[in-house]
């Protein structure tokens, strides 16, 4: 494992701590990011900086991509300057991004056509999970390739499950984002309801967390709502993108998602209102708006923080 070389493309909120955890696990990690300053933190942690995608992937046994959306993944892997054209034969490509399932399937086919192995492996757990190495990872692709990536996944995740062939990881992640968004919206409405009655909201969330209403969403997002702390761990703009994936994939499959459609619109509303850069717990601000509360000052405070 110590000799395995990893190219990590995309050192954002999630990618950078994941890459650092891979370094800590003993891998040789070369990082590439469109904003080169992000590579400095990886270098400080013991990794190396690559000036181009080609430089990052040239000797890599494993190529990991962690970028925002389907076009971004296509942009870094396709074309003469992309990872596929410059990777060595037999390299394993792991896409930890959250993208459309159909795009994941198409890209896996392109990867195999040029002699690469491919796994779509989106993650859940947010920035906190990325930092602690406790992400949940849902993996689509060949079972043998999944087994070959075990040490890589173990360095960044805690719950790691092979869920089926190519595209399956992205399908499961879409369901994850649907469930998370619905939970955050319900929590936001619950907090607004509690505050309207002047109860001790900290105590209320404590007791709710111990019953059937308890969830990881309540544990991780409840206090952020009480504190009006919407510094991004996972941006609303990205959740908006993910809800678009959910609703499009559901329509394609003929699946009716009445609650999902409503929550998708509520997420879209927060983004349209200028809150796309906030954490997805910022759905609380959408509830406030619907109730007639002025959230302008809070937005300014959050943006400054």
C-alpha positions as CSV (number, residue, x, y, z in Angstrom):
1,X,0.0,0.0,0.0
2,X,2.8,2.4,0.9
3,X,4.1,2.1,-2.7
4,X,0.8,2.8,-4.4
5,X,0.7,6.1,-6.1
6,X,-2.5,8.2,-6.1
7,X,-3.5,11.1,-8.3
8,X,-6.1,13.2,-6.5
9,X,-7.9,15.7,-8.8
10,X,-10.1,18.3,-7.0
11,X,-8.9,19.6,-3.6
12,X,-12.0,21.4,-2.4
13,X,-13.9,21.2,0.9
14,X,-14.2,17.4,0.7
15,X,-11.2,16.6,-1.6
16,X,-8.4,18.2,0.4
17,X,-9.1,16.4,3.7
18,X,-9.6,13.1,1.9
19,X,-6.3,13.5,0.1
20,X,-4.6,14.3,3.4
21,X,-6.0,11.2,4.9
22,X,-4.6,9.1,2.1
23,X,-1.2,10.6,2.7
24,X,-1.6,9.8,6.4
25,X,-2.4,6.2,5.5
26,X,0.9,5.8,3.7
27,X,-0.1,6.5,0.1
28,X,2.0,8.6,-2.3
29,X,-0.5,11.4,-3.3
30,X,0.0,13.9,-6.1
31,X,-2.8,16.5,-6.0
32,X,-4.1,18.7,-8.8
33,X,-6.6,21.6,-8.4
34,X,-7.7,24.3,-10.7
35,X,-6.9,26.8,-7.9
36,X,-3.2,25.8,-7.3
37,X,-3.0,27.4,-3.8
38,X,-5.1,24.5,-2.5
39,X,-2.2,22.1,-3.3
40,X,0.0,23.9,-0.7
41,X,-1.9,22.4,2.1
42,X,-1.5,18.9,0.6
43,X,2.2,19.5,0.2
44,X,2.4,20.6,3.9
45,X,0.7,17.3,4.8
46,X,3.3,15.2,2.9
47,X,1.8,15.0,-0.5
48,X,3.0,16.6,-3.8
49,X,1.6,19.2,-6.1
50,X,1.0,18.6,-9.8
51,X,0.9,21.5,-12.2
52,X,-1.3,19.6,-14.7
53,X,-3.7,16.7,-14.8
54,X,-1.1,14.8,-17.0
55,X,1.6,15.3,-14.4
56,X,-0.7,14.0,-11.7
57,X,-1.8,10.9,-13.4
58,X,1.3,9.9,-15.4
59,X,2.5,7.3,-12.8
60,X,-0.6,6.9,-10.8
61,X,-1.9,3.5,-9.9
62,X,-5.2,5.1,-8.7
63,X,-6.8,8.2,-10.0
64,X,-9.4,9.9,-7.8
65,X,-11.7,12.7,-9.0
66,X,-13.6,14.9,-6.6
67,X,-15.2,17.8,-8.4
68,X,-18.6,19.5,-8.3
69,X,-20.8,18.2,-11.2
70,X,-21.0,16.0,-14.3
71,X,-19.5,18.5,-16.7
72,X,-16.6,19.0,-14.3
73,X,-15.8,15.3,-14.2
74,X,-16.1,15.1,-18.0
75,X,-13.8,18.1,-18.2
76,X,-11.0,16.5,-16.2
77,X,-11.1,13.0,-17.7
78,X,-12.0,13.4,-21.4
79,X,-9.9,14.8,-24.2
80,X,-6.3,14.9,-25.0
81,X,-5.5,16.8,-21.8
82,X,-7.7,14.7,-19.7
83,X,-6.9,11.9,-17.2
84,X,-8.1,9.0,-19.5
85,X,-5.7,10.0,-22.3
86,X,-2.7,10.4,-20.0
87,X,-3.1,7.6,-17.4
88,X,-1.1,4.4,-17.6
89,X,-2.8,1.3,-18.7
90,X,-4.7,-0.6,-16.0
91,X,-4.9,2.3,-13.6
92,X,-8.0,2.4,-11.4
93,X,-10.2,5.5,-11.7
94,X,-12.4,6.3,-8.7
95,X,-14.9,9.1,-9.0
96,X,-15.9,10.4,-5.6
97,X,-17.9,13.2,-7.2
98,X,-21.7,13.3,-7.1
99,X,-22.9,13.2,-10.7
100,X,-25.7,11.9,-12.9
101,X,-25.9,8.1,-12.9
102,X,-26.2,8.0,-16.7
103,X,-23.0,10.0,-17.0
104,X,-21.2,7.7,-14.6
105,X,-22.2,4.7,-16.8
106,X,-21.0,6.4,-20.0
107,X,-17.7,7.5,-18.5
108,X,-17.1,4.0,-17.1
109,X,-17.5,2.7,-20.6
110,X,-15.0,5.2,-21.9
111,X,-12.5,4.4,-19.2
112,X,-12.7,0.7,-20.0
113,X,-12.3,1.4,-23.7
114,X,-8.8,2.9,-23.0
115,X,-7.7,0.2,-20.7
116,X,-8.7,1.7,-17.3
117,X,-10.8,0.3,-14.5
118,X,-13.6,2.5,-13.2
119,X,-15.6,2.8,-10.0
120,X,-18.3,5.5,-9.3
121,X,-18.0,6.0,-5.5
122,X,-19.8,9.2,-4.3
123,X,-19.5,9.9,-0.6
124,X,-21.7,11.1,2.2
125,X,-20.8,12.7,5.5
126,X,-19.9,16.2,4.7
127,X,-16.7,18.1,5.6
128,X,-16.7,16.6,9.1
129,X,-16.7,13.1,7.7
130,X,-14.0,13.9,5.2
131,X,-11.8,15.3,7.9
132,X,-12.3,12.4,10.3
133,X,-12.1,9.8,7.6
134,X,-15.5,8.5,8.5
135,X,-17.4,9.0,5.2
136,X,-20.0,6.6,3.9
137,X,-19.1,5.5,0.4
138,X,-21.5,3.8,-2.0
139,X,-19.6,2.1,-4.8
140,X,-20.7,1.1,-8.3
141,X,-18.6,-1.0,-10.7
142,X,-16.9,-4.4,-11.0
143,X,-16.7,-6.3,-7.7
144,X,-13.0,-7.2,-8.4
145,X,-12.1,-3.5,-8.8
146,X,-14.0,-2.7,-5.6
147,X,-12.0,-5.3,-3.7
148,X,-8.8,-3.8,-5.2
149,X,-9.7,-0.4,-3.9
150,X,-10.3,-1.6,-0.3
151,X,-7.2,0.1,1.2
152,X,-7.9,3.4,-0.5
153,X,-11.5,3.4,0.6
154,X,-10.5,2.5,4.2
155,X,-8.3,5.5,4.4
156,X,-11.2,7.9,3.8
157,X,-14.3,6.1,4.8
158,X,-16.0,4.1,7.5
159,X,-19.1,2.6,5.9
160,X,-18.0,1.3,2.5
161,X,-20.5,-0.8,0.4
162,X,-20.5,-2.2,-3.1
163,X,-24.0,-1.5,-4.3
164,X,-23.9,-2.8,-7.9
165,X,-22.6,-2.2,-11.4
166,X,-21.4,1.1,-12.9
167,X,-23.8,3.9,-12.1
168,X,-25.2,2.2,-9.0
169,X,-23.1,4.3,-6.6
170,X,-24.5,7.5,-8.1
171,X,-28.1,6.2,-8.0
172,X,-27.7,5.4,-4.3
173,X,-26.1,8.8,-3.7
174,X,-29.1,10.5,-5.4
175,X,-31.4,8.7,-2.9
176,X,-29.2,9.8,-0.1
177,X,-29.4,13.5,-1.1
178,X,-33.2,13.2,-1.4
179,X,-33.5,11.8,2.2
180,X,-31.0,14.3,3.6
181,X,-32.7,17.3,2.0
182,X,-36.1,16.2,3.3
183,X,-34.7,15.7,6.8
184,X,-33.0,19.1,6.9
185,X,-36.2,20.8,5.7
186,X,-38.2,19.0,8.4
187,X,-35.7,19.9,11.1
188,X,-35.7,23.5,9.9
189,X,-39.5,23.7,10.2
190,X,-39.3,22.0,13.6
191,X,-36.8,24.5,14.9
192,X,-38.9,27.4,13.6
193,X,-42.0,25.9,15.3
194,X,-40.1,25.5,18.7
195,X,-38.7,29.1,18.6
196,X,-42.2,30.5,17.9
197,X,-43.3,29.1,21.2
198,X,-40.3,30.3,23.2
199,X,-39.2,26.9,24.5
200,X,-35.6,26.0,25.4
201,X,-34.6,24.9,21.9
202,X,-31.3,23.3,23.0
203,X,-33.1,21.1,25.5
204,X,-35.8,20.4,23.0
205,X,-33.3,19.1,20.4
206,X,-31.6,17.0,23.0
207,X,-34.8,15.2,23.9
208,X,-35.9,14.9,20.3
209,X,-32.5,13.5,19.4
210,X,-33.1,10.6,21.9
211,X,-36.4,9.5,20.3
212,X,-37.7,8.5,16.9
213,X,-37.1,12.0,15.6
214,X,-33.4,11.6,16.3
215,X,-31.1,11.5,13.2
216,X,-27.6,12.4,12.1
217,X,-29.1,15.4,10.5
218,X,-30.5,16.6,13.8
219,X,-27.2,15.9,15.5
220,X,-25.1,17.7,12.9
221,X,-27.4,20.5,11.7
222,X,-29.7,21.3,14.7
223,X,-27.2,23.4,16.6
224,X,-26.1,25.2,13.4
225,X,-29.7,26.4,13.0
226,X,-29.9,27.5,16.6
227,X,-26.7,29.4,16.3
228,X,-27.5,30.7,12.8
229,X,-24.2,29.3,11.8
230,X,-24.4,28.5,8.1
231,X,-20.7,28.3,7.2
232,X,-20.6,25.7,4.4
233,X,-19.8,22.1,5.1
234,X,-21.9,21.2,2.1
235,X,-23.2,24.1,0.1
236,X,-26.8,24.6,-0.8
237,X,-25.8,25.2,-4.5
238,X,-24.4,21.7,-4.6
239,X,-27.5,20.2,-3.0
240,X,-29.6,22.1,-5.5
241,X,-27.6,20.4,-8.2
242,X,-28.1,17.0,-6.5
243,X,-31.8,17.5,-6.3
244,X,-31.8,18.1,-10.0
245,X,-30.1,14.8,-10.5
246,X,-32.8,13.1,-8.3
247,X,-35.8,14.6,-10.0
248,X,-34.4,14.0,-13.5
249,X,-33.5,10.4,-12.7
250,X,-36.9,9.8,-11.1
251,X,-38.7,11.1,-14.1
252,X,-36.6,8.9,-16.4
253,X,-37.5,5.8,-14.3
254,X,-41.1,6.8,-14.0
255,X,-40.9,7.1,-10.3
256,X,-43.1,9.7,-8.5
257,X,-41.4,11.7,-5.8
258,X,-44.0,14.2,-4.4
259,X,-42.1,15.2,-1.4
260,X,-38.8,15.1,-3.3
261,X,-40.2,17.5,-5.9
262,X,-41.4,19.9,-3.2
263,X,-38.1,19.8,-1.3
264,X,-36.2,20.3,-4.6
265,X,-38.2,23.5,-5.1
266,X,-37.5,24.7,-1.6
267,X,-33.8,24.1,-2.1
268,X,-34.0,26.0,-5.4
269,X,-35.7,28.9,-3.7
270,X,-32.9,29.3,-1.2
271,X,-30.3,29.3,-4.0
272,X,-32.4,31.8,-6.0
273,X,-32.6,34.0,-2.9
274,X,-28.8,34.2,-2.8
275,X,-28.0,31.5,-0.2
276,X,-26.3,29.0,-2.5
277,X,-23.0,29.5,-0.8
278,X,-24.3,28.6,2.6
279,X,-24.4,25.2,4.3
280,X,-27.5,23.2,3.4
281,X,-28.7,23.8,7.0
282,X,-29.4,27.2,5.5
283,X,-32.8,25.7,4.4
284,X,-33.8,27.2,7.8
285,X,-33.5,30.6,6.3
286,X,-36.0,29.6,3.6
287,X,-38.5,28.6,6.4
288,X,-37.9,32.0,8.0
289,X,-38.6,33.8,4.8
290,X,-41.8,31.9,4.2
291,X,-42.8,33.0,7.8
292,X,-42.0,36.6,7.1
293,X,-38.7,36.8,9.1
294,X,-36.0,39.2,7.9
295,X,-32.8,37.1,7.3
296,X,-30.7,39.8,5.7
297,X,-28.6,40.5,8.7
298,X,-28.0,36.9,9.4
299,X,-26.9,36.4,5.8
300,X,-24.4,39.2,6.1
301,X,-23.0,37.8,9.3
302,X,-22.7,34.3,7.9
303,X,-21.0,35.5,4.7
304,X,-18.5,37.5,6.8
305,X,-17.8,34.5,9.1
